């Protein structure tokens, strides 16, 4: 069983801003977290530590609308300075009642469609997905 030591760092708002792992005495991953003024996680990176085990760099960014709902979650296999092209980005859409109505995944800067889903709410008691697959009690949306 490996011996793992985790070292955490926190900011003045008590948000965890770093998490470093050491495995069997060897430096391993280092995660860094960035928060906005509303203490929402906006950026997470992971990479190896100097002189430690090899860890593939990766980053996730989170976008929010003024109501605090996700607008995007983008995943990258790169951390650093330079042009970043996403592996996958989820774009969220909402109706005027702030209900989730769509989630579309793309890659390569939006040029490659991956998958998508759409929801409709025909009335207050039912929610449908994609218009072709619905929850057990929800009628399908034409």
MARGUTI-976218 format. One record per residue: residue in one letter; x, y, z of N, C-alpha, C in turn. Coordinates in steps of 0.2 Angstrom, whole numbers, plus 5000, padded with zeros to 4 digits. Atoms other than C-alpha are relative to their C-alpha. Layout:
% MARGUTI-976218
AXYZXYZXYZ
...
% end
This chain:
% MARGUTI-976218
X500449945000500050005000500450065000
X499649945000500850174995499850045006
X500149954995501050305008499950074996
X500149945003500250465002499950065005
X500049944996500450635010499750064996
X500349955003499250775005500150075004
X499949944997499750955008499550054997
X500549965003498351085006500250085002
X499949934998498451275005499350044999
X500649975000497051395008500150084999
X500049925001496651585004499650035006
X500349964994495951715016499249985000
X500750025000494151655011499949935001
X500050074998494551485017499849954994
X500150045006494451414999500749964999
X499450045002495751274995500350024994
X499749985007496951344982500549964998
X499550055003498151204981500049945004
X500050064997498351024985500649964996
X499450045003500050934983500049935003
X500050074998500250744984500849985000
X499450035000501850654989499949935001
X500150075000501850464986500749975001
X499450044998503150354995500650055000
X499449955000504250514998500150034994
X499849975006504250564980499450054998
X500549955002503350724974499649984995
X500450035006501850684963499650064998
X500449955003500350794958500050065004
X500149944996500050974962499450034996
X500749975002498251044960500050075002
X500149934998497951234960499350024998
X500749995001496251304961499950085001
X500249935000495551484957499350015001
X500749984998493951564964499950074998
X500249935001493051714959499750035006
X500249964995492351854970499449965004
X500550034997490851744974500249935002
X499750064998491951594979499849944996
X500250055004491451494964500749984997
X499450035003492851374957500050024992
X500049985007493351454940500549974996
X499450035004494951364936500349945005
X499750064997495751194941500649984996
X499550025004497451144935500349945004
X499650054997498450984939500749994996
X499450015004500250954934500549965005
X499550034996501850864941500450055004
X499649964996502950934954500849994998
X499350015002504850974950500349955004
X499650054997505850824952499649945002
X500550054998504350714955499849954995
X500350045004503350584947499750034994
X500349975006502750614929499250005001
X500749995000500950684929499850044994
X500249975006500050734913499750075002
X500449934998499550924914499350004997
X500749995002497750964913499750065004
X500449944998496551104916499350004999
X500749995001494751134918499850075002
X500249944999493951304917499250005001
X500750004999492151344923499850074999
X500349945001491051484917499350015003
X500650004996489551554926499650064997
X500449945002488151674921499850045007
X500149964994487551814933499649975006
X500450034995486351694942500449945003
X499650054997487851574946499949934997
X500050065003487351444934500649994995
X499550015005488651354923499850024993
X500149995007488851424906500449964996
X499550045004490351324901500449965005
X499550044996491551184908500449984994
X499650025005493051164897500649965003
X499450044998494451034898500550004996
X499449995004496151054892500649945002
X499450054998497750934892500650045000
X499549965001498851084893500050055006
X500049954994499351204908500650044998
X499449965001500451354905499850064995
X500149945004500651504893499949984993
X500050025007500151494875499349984998
X500650015002498651454865499749935003
X500350064997497551324873499449974996
X500650025003496351214863499749945004
X500450054995495051114873500049934997
X500250075001494850934873499349994999
X500750005000493050954877499750065004
X500349944996491951104882499249985000
X500750014999490151084888499750075001
X500449935000489051244884499349985003
X500650014997487551254895499550064998
X500549945002485951354890499449995005
X500549994996484451404900499450034997
X500649965003482651464897499950065005
X500149944996481951624905499849995007
X500250024993481351524920500649975003
X499350024997483251484923500149925000
X499950085000482951294919500549984995
X499650025005484251204910499649974994
X500350035006483751174892500549974995
X499550035005485351124883500749995003
X499350014998487051054885500349974994
X499750025006488151044870500849995001
X499250014999489950964870500350014993
X499550005006491251014857500749995002
X499350004999493050994855500450044995
X499649975004494551074847499850074999
X500249935001494051254850499350014997
X500749995002492151224846499949974993
X500150025007492551154828499849925000
X500250085001492150964832499449995005
X500550024995490450924839500149935003
X499950074996490450784852499349975001
X500650034998488750764859499650065002
X500449944998487250874864499349975003
X500650024997485650854874499650075001
X500549954999484050964875499549985004
X500550024995482750974888499450054999
X500649955000480951054888499649995006
X500450014995479751084901499350024998
X500749985003477951074894499650035005
X500449974994477151114911500449995006
X499749994994477651134929500249935003
X499950064998477650944932500449954996
X499750055004478550864918500650044997
X499449985004480250874910500249954995
X499850055005480850794894500750014998
X499350005002482550754887500049994993
X499950015007482950774869499449994995
X500650005004481150764863500049924997
X500050075003481550574859500049955006
X499950044994481950514877499850045005
X500349964995480950564891500049965007
X500050044993480850524910499449965000
X500550055000479650394915499350035000
X500649974999478250514919499950064996
X500049945004478550644906499849984993
X500250015007477650654889500650034996
X499449985005478850674874499850064997
X500149935003479050844867500049994992
X500050015007478550844848500550044997
% end
